[in-house]
Amino acid sequence: MYDVHTHFIPPEVIGWLQENQAVINAKWITKDSNKAEFLSVNGNWEFELKEAFVNPQLYLEEQGKQGVIHSLISPIPQLFLYEFPTDITKELASVYNDSLAGWVKQNDTRISGLATLPMNDLEAASSELDRVMDRGLKGAIVASSWSGQLLSEDRFIPFWETANRRKAIIFIHPLLCTDPRLSKRMMPNLIGVPWETTICATDLLLSGMLERYPDVKILLAHGGGFLPYQIGRMNKGYEKWNLTFSHLKETPLELAKRFWYDTVLWNTDALSYLVDLVGEDRVVQGSDFPFDLCEWPPAINGDRGFQSLMLTMQNFITESS
């Protein structure tokens, strides 16, 4: 079993947060004596700072208990810091990536890693992606959108060119939805999070980015949001509105098969539909561990998706299979 959607915060990052808590408005909040402290950065999307987030040995033990033989670990979205001055974002990204790369090197048969990038400075983001992949990370996790930006905009071309050249894994992970209509009943997370992924994935698909940068391995969180369920509507639009879609060489359904999708769906019928739609080689075990809304252990759908995503790990895959 593998896990491609899982998060961790190295001790060096916790140290940086403590040293810079005034700068980034970080707060550790006690809500329940039976739970760990909650961490809030700049008042956004607080979460319980469980020990499995920050204890390397415990993290590996918990993965092992569930039979996970290899995990692709990502930084947490709450620490992207895109809204801060670029020097702050770049500094934390560097600390996060170097500490994660060091941990991966010490445990390379158990874990691989993705970087966080200073996406508020796209030249720096491209350079950091190059640097961390030279250090052994497999790519990066980036937000699906922030401040109304879409990843298909021309300003992101240098980033996509670098990712394409390096054949990087780019894990599209949403930030918490801020639509005021979803402000109650946990809807920003329950439906807002997959909705943000849906918007980003649909935009990348319809803009032609998947055809322009075919060597980027784009992994979508939470089963691709609502995109797979509405792919028929997109195909119908492709058939009816030729002028709008004339730049695409393939149908939306064919392009949807260029993404990879994690299995964080909590529903066997939904997962079966996704596998039938895009193929076993495009659906990858994931959990979102150790967040509250995690599918733990990861749903089992076979290993073909992991093998197709992690082509740079062929030696490890051969030894483990």
N, C-alpha and C positions, 0 to 999 in steps of 0.2 A: 504493500500500500504506500502511496505517495501523498504529499500535501503541498500544493503549490500556492495556496492562499492562507498564509499564517504570518503573524506579526511578532516582532520582538524589539525590545529597547535595551541596547547594551549598557552596562554600568557606566561607561564613559559618557554616554548621552545623558543619563540621569545626573551625573556630576555637572555637565555643562548646563543643564536646566536649572540646577540649584544655584550655580554661580551667576546665572543670567536671569534669575526669576523676575527681577524688577524690570529688566529691559523688555521681556516678552510677556509680562503680566501672568506669570505662572503661579498657580495656587494649588496646594495640597489640602483637600477638604475631607474632614471626617463626617460621614453621614450615618454610619451604622457601626456599632462596636463589633459586629460580627463580620464586617467586610473590611477590605483594605481601603486606604485613602483613595479619594477620587482626584484625578489630575485635570486641571482646567488651564488652558493656554489662551490668553487674550479673550477669555469669556466664551470660547467656542467649543462645543461638542465635548463636554467633560466625560470621563470614563473611569471605571474602577481600575486602579493600578495594581492588578493582581500580581502575586509573586511570580507566576509563570511568564509574565511580561518581561521581567527584569533579572531573573535568576537563571543563568545559562544552564547550570546542571539540572535544575528542576525542569526547565523547558525540554531538554533532551530526554529526560526520564519520562515525562508525560507523553511525548511523541512515541517513545519506545513501547510504553505500556499498551498503546492502541495498535501496535504493529506497523507504525509508519517507519519505513526504512530510509526515506530521504525526504527532506522538507526544503522547499524554496521559500526563504524567509524575506519578508518585506518590512521596511520601516512603517510606522503607523501614520495614517493620514493626518491625525491631529498635530503632527510635528512637521508638516510640509513647510509651514511658515511663509507661504507665498505673499501674505499681506504685509510683511515686514520689510524694512530697508534691505537692499540686496546683500549688504555686507553681513547682516545677521543671518539671512537665509543661507548664504554660501558657507559661513562658518559652521553652522550646525550640520549642514549637509556633509561637509568634509569630515567632521568628527564622527557622525553617524556612519558614513560609508567606510572610513578607515577602521573603525572598531568592528563593524560587521565583517569586513574583509578579513581581518585578523582572526576572528572567531571561526569563520568558514575555513580558513587555511588549516586551523588546528583540528577541524572535524570534517574534512572534505568528503568523507564517505557518508556522512549523516546529513549534512546541510549544504545548500547553496544560497546565494544571496542576491537581492536586487537593491539598487541604490535609491536614495532620494535625491532629487536634483533641484537647483535653484531656478525654477521655471519662471521667476520674475526677472531673470536675466538670461535670455536664451543663448547668448554666446557662451556665458559661463556654464549653462546647463549642458551644452554640447561638449565643451571641454571636460567637464566633470564626468560625463558619460564615458568619454574616451579614457580618462584617467582610471576610473574605477573598474572598467572592463579589463584594462591592463593589469589590475590588481586581482583579477579573478572573479569579480561579480558578473552576473549573467545579463544585466540590463538594468532597468529602473522601473519603479512604481511612480506614476504621475496621476494627478487629479483629472477627473473627466472634464471638469470646467471650474472656473473660479472668476469672479468679477465679470461674469457674462461672456467670457472668452470661449471660443471654440478651437479645438486643436487643429482644425483644417485651415485656419487663417494663415495668410502668407508669412506672418512674422515667425511662425513655427517651422518654416522650411529648413533652416539650418539644423534644428533639432532632429527632424525626420531624416534629413540626409545623413547625419551622423549615425542615427539608429539603424538606418538601412545598410550603410557601409559596414557597420559592426555586426550586422545580423542579430541585433539585440532583442531580448524579450522586453516588451513595454507592457507593463501591467496597468491597465486603466482601472483606477479605483475612485469611486465617487467621494466627494465631501458631503456633509449633511445638507439636504435640500433646504433652502431658505424661502421657498414659496409661502407667502403668508396664509394661503388657504390650507396649508398642511401643518399649521402651528400647534395643533392639539392632538391628543390621543396617540402620541408617539409616531404620528404619520410622517414627520420628516425622515425618520429612519425606516419605518415599515414599508412605505411605498415611495418616499422621496428618494431614498438611496438608489434603488433599482431604476427609478425614473431618470436620474442623472446619468446613469450608465447607458440607458436607452437613447437619450439625446446624443451623447457623445458618439456611440457606436453607429447610430443612424447617419449622423453628419459625416463621419469618416467614410462610411460605405457609399453614400450618395455623392460625396464630393469628388470621388475618384482617387482618394489617397491610398486605398488598398492596392490599386493598380499601379499607381505612381511609385510606391515604395514596397515592392513585393517581398523584400527580404527581411522586413521588420516582423517580428513575431508578436502580434497584439493579443494579449490575454485579457478577457473581460471578466470582471467580478460578478458574483451572484447570478451565474448562469446567463449572463448577457442582458440582465434586466428584462424588459418586456419585448425586446427586439425579436427573438425567435417566434413569439406568439403572433406578431403582426407582420411577419415577412410576406405573407400572402397579399396583404394590402399594398405593400411596397412593390411587389411584382406586378400587381394590377396597374399601379401608377406608371410603372416602367412601360407597360404595354400601351397605355392610353395617351401618355404625354411625351411623345417622341422628342420634342424640342428640349424639354427639360432634362431628359436623360440621354441625349445623343452622345455625350462625352464618355458614357460607360460602355465598355466592350462586353461586359457580362451582366446577367440579370442580378437583382438584389439577392435572390436566393443563392446563386452561385458565389457571389461575393461574401455572403454571410459565412460560407464555408472556409473563408480565409482567416477568420478569427479563431482563437481558442477560447473555450468557455470553462469556468470552474463548475463544480457540482454543488455549490452552496444553495440548495433549493428546498431541502426538507420534504420532498415529495417525490416518491418513486415514479409516479405517472409523468410528472413534469420532466424528470430526468430522462425517462425513456423516450419521451417526445423529442427532447433536445438531441439525444444520441441519434435517433432516427432521422432528424432533420439535417444535421451537419456531419454526422459520422463519428464513429468511436475514436478516430485519431484526432478529433478536435475537441473532445470533452475530457477534462483533466481533474483528477481528484483534488478537492480543496476543502478547507474547514472554516476559515476565518478565526481559528484558535489564536489567542484565548479570550476574545471578546465575548460578551454575554450571548449575542446572537451568532453562535458558531454551530456548525453541524459536526459534532464530535462523537465518534471518529468520522473521518471523511466518508461520504457515500462511495460505494465500490462500483466502478463501471469498467474495470480493466485498466491495463497499463499502456495501451497504444497511444493515448493522448499525451501522456508524460514523455514517452519516447519520441514522439514527433515534435514536441515543444523543446525538449532538452537535447537537441542533436549534438551540441558541443560536449555532452556528457556520455558519448557512446561507450567509452571504456567502462564507466561505472555501471551503465545499464546492462552491458553484456555480463559483467561479473555478478550482478544482483539478480538477474533473471533466471 
